[in-house]
Amino acid sequence: MIKWFMALLASLGIVSAPIDNVIKKELPYEKYSFENLAKRGGVASKIEVVGNKFYYQSEGRRISGEINYPPLDYAQGLRGVVVMARGYVEKDVYRTGMGTHNAAKYYAEHGYVTYAPDFSGYGESDPEPTSPPASLGSRLVKPVEILDLIASVTQDKPIFLWGHSNGGQIMLSVAEILGLQGQTLQVKGVTLWAPVSKPFPYNILFYTDEASDSGKWLRGEIAKFENDYDVFNYSIDRSIDDINVPIQIHQGSADEAVPKKWSDDIVKILREKDKEVTYYVYPGANHNLNPGWDGVVTRDVDFFQSLR
């Protein structure tokens, strides 16, 4: 109808020519679909290290984080690199290394350099994307920041991915995106602690009852997102077939943040798709895998060693 009307005006000399194309709405988050991220890949930048902190670039933003090295007298030399993604933490209480430091320290003591980014908007990092719906930009950009960090790591050593809680969702996403590329660079395996493994956007809607408005605002933001985007293009359940690295999952039976059934379900799906997955359940353990933490990190190091 618009094209016909403009053609009519052109024929009357009111406008010079008909409009052939309707202006498309800008979709700033389209580039974060798994397919588009697979095409993009990771973009390397120089990693700057200052004390126990490191800094790198992702999409023009400076990202900070905590780095841990093996002891100087570690006799066996550098064994590999562990890139870590923590779970959700409120910004007003967050400090660099929160949610990753203890595990990172253990891995470093056993020969691994660890990189735990703060992510944009946290620590000393630049702010996250602000395009509306703003609440989702910070979520969708996290796999990008991990991809860029992986590409920036220059050590010629195997890389392992570690994710806890919401960080587990991030690392599952990254494993799928790398698999979509048809290769995994130096990434040899993924270990997940109580991962949030339900599809997007249910993975965040599940927690809306904890908000002061019981999630009304966030549900509105997701509705806006779904008006313009296909949520399946951003959801881990649609690309599980593309995972091509071994996965290890740890889950506490008394976890009140991530239901054990979620881990049971994702393990079942992975096994049905003939993916290499090892699953450990810790009786009575909470979301941080206590009691049982010592066994978890020991199994992780054994897992890393088996894949070097």
N, C-alpha and C positions, 0 to 999 in steps of 0.2 A: 504493500500500500504506500509506503514512504517513497519507494523508488518510482512508482507510477505518478505520485503527486509531484515529485521533483521534475520528472520528465515533462509533465504538463506545464509546469512553470517555465521550464526551459523553452518549450515550444511557443510560449507566449512572450518570450524575451524577458521574463522577469528575473530568471537566473541564467547563467551562461551555459551550464551543462548539467545533466542529471548526475546524482551521486550514485556511483556504482557499488560502493561498499559502505555498509553501516559500521560506524566506529565501534570496535570491540572494547568491552570493559577490561581494564587492566587487572590482571590476576597475578599479584606478586608472589603468591605461594605455589604457583604452578611448577616453578623450577625445583620445588622440593619433593615432587612425586618421586617414588622409588625409581621409576624408569628414567626420569630426567637426571636424577642424581647418579645413576649408573652410567649414563652418557657423559656426565660431567667429570666423574671421578674425583679423587682428592687433588687439591691444589697445594703444592708444597710452598713453604716459606722458611726463612731462617729461624731456628729456635734460639732464643736468647736466654741464657741461664744466669740468674743472680742469686747466689746463695742456694736456698732450697726451693726457689721459685723459678718457673720458666714462663716464657712469653712467645707467642707465635701469632700469625695472621690468619683470619678466616673471613672471606667475603669483605675485606677491608676493615674488619674489626680486630682489635688487639685482644687476644685471649690470654688470661693468666692461669696459672695452676701450680701444683706442687710436684717437684721431682725428687726422687730418692735414688741414690746410687748404692751399689754394693760397697762394703768396707774396703778401704785401700789395701788391706792385707789379705783380701779374699783370694785364696790360692788358686781356685779353679777358673778364674777369669770370668768375663761377662758371658752369661748364658743366654740372655735374650732381653726382650722389652715387653713390659706389660702396660697397656693403655687402659685406663680405668674410667668408668662412668658411675658416679654416685647416684643415690636416690634423691628424692625431693627434700629440700631443706628451705625453710622460710628465709628470705633475704636478710631480715633484720637480725637473725642469729647466726647466719652463715659465716664461716671463716675458712680460708684456704686449707684444703686437706680434710675438711670435715666429711665424714662418711667413707673415707678411703685410707686415711693415714696409717692406721694400725695394720691393715692387710698389706699396704704398700711397704711398710717398714719390714715386715716379715719376708716378703718376696725379695726385697733388696738385700737382706741379710743372707739370702740363698742364691745371690748372683744375678738378679734381674734389675735393670733400670726401670723405674715406674714413672709414668706420666699420668697425672690426674688433673685434667682441666677443670677450672671453676665453671666454665661455660659463660656465654655472654650474659651480662647483667649481674654477675656475681664476682666477688673478690675484686681484683683490680681490672677486670675485663671491661671493654666498652659495652654500652647498652645493647640489648637485644633488638631485633627488628620491631618497628612500631606500626607497620601497615595494618589496617583493620582487616579482620577482627584481631586486635592486638594480642589477645590472650593466647592465641595459637601460634604466633610467630616464634616465640621463645621455645615452644615445644618442637616445632617442625625443623628448626635450624640446628638442633643438637646433633643429629647424625652427620650433618655437613661439617660441623666443627671436629667431630671425631675423624671423619674421612680426611680432612685437611691435616690433622695432627699425624695420622698414620703416614700420609705422603711426605710429611716434613721430617720424620724420624730417619736419620741418615746412617745409623749403625747397621752394618751388614749382619744382622742377627735376626732370629725368628721373632715375630711379634705375636703376642697373645692379647685377647680382649677380655676384660673383666667388667661385669656390670651387676650392680645391686639394686633391687627394687625397680624404680622407674628407669634406672641406668641399665637394667636388664632389657627393657623394651628398646632402649637406644641401641644396645649392642646387637640384639636380634635384628633390628632394622639394618644396621651396618653390615652384618654378615650376609643378609639377603641382597643388599645393594652390591656388595663385592661379588657375590655369586652371579648376579645379573650381568656383571661385566664379563663373566666367564673366567675370572681368575681372582685370586685373593692376595696378590702381591706377596708380602712376606708373612701374612697372617696365617698362623698354623692352627689355632684353636680358640674357643670361647668358653669362659667359665662364668656361670650366672648364679648369683645368690638371691634366692626368693624373687625371681623376676616377675615384673608385671607383664604378663604374656597374653592378655586378652586383646582383641582387635581394637583399633582406633575407630570411633571415639569412645567406645564403651570403657576402655582402659582408664579414661579420666572421668567419665560420668559416674563410674562406680563410687568415686570418692566425694561426690558433690554434697552428700549429707553432712560433711564435716564443715562446710562453709557456713558463714553467719546467715546467709540468705537461702540456705539449703540447696545451693547450686543454681538458683534461678538465673543469675547473670551469665554464668558459664554456659548453661544450656542455650541461652539466647545467642551467645557468641558462636557456638557450634552450629546452631540453626542458620546463622548468617553464612558461615563457612560452607555448609552443605548446599546453600542456594547457588553457589558459584563453582564449587569443586566436587569431584567424585572422591568421596572419602576412601573408597577401596584402593585408590592409587597411593595412599599414605599408610596403609594398614599391613601389619606383619602377616596376617593370615593369608594374604594373596600371593606371597612370594616365598613361602616355606620351601617349595620345590627347588629353589635356587641356592639354598644353603649347601655349601660344599666343604665345610670344615667340621671337625669333631666338636661336640658341645658337651660340657659337663654342667649339671644343674644340682644345686644344693637347696634343700627346703626344710624348714622347721615345721614340725607337726602342730606346734602351738602358736604359729604366726598369726597375729591378729590384723596385720596390714595387708598381706597377700595370702589369700586362702590357699591351703595346700592343694585343693582340687585344681586350681589353675595350673600348678606345676605338673600334677598328674595328667591333666588334659594335654598340655603342650608336649610332654614326653610321649604320650600315646600317639599324638599326631606325627611327631618326628619319627617314631619307630615305624609307624604305618607307611611312611614315605621312605623307609630304608635309610634314614640319616643316622650317622654315628653319634649316639647320645649315651652318656652315663648319668645315672640319677641316684642321688643319695638323700634319704629322709632322716632327720635327726629328731628322735622322740623327745617331746617336751621343749624343743628349742623354739626361741622367739624369732622375730623378724631379723635380728642381727646374728642369728645362728648360735645363740647362747642358751643353754650349755652346748658345747660341741665345736666351738670356734677353732680350737687348736687342731682338731681333726680336719676341719674344712680347709684351712690354709695348707696343712700338710698334704692333703689330697690334691690341692691345686698345684703345688710345686711338683708332685709326682706326675700330674697330668702334663704340665709344661715339659718336664724332662722327657716324657714318653714321646713327645711330638717334635723334639728338636732335630 
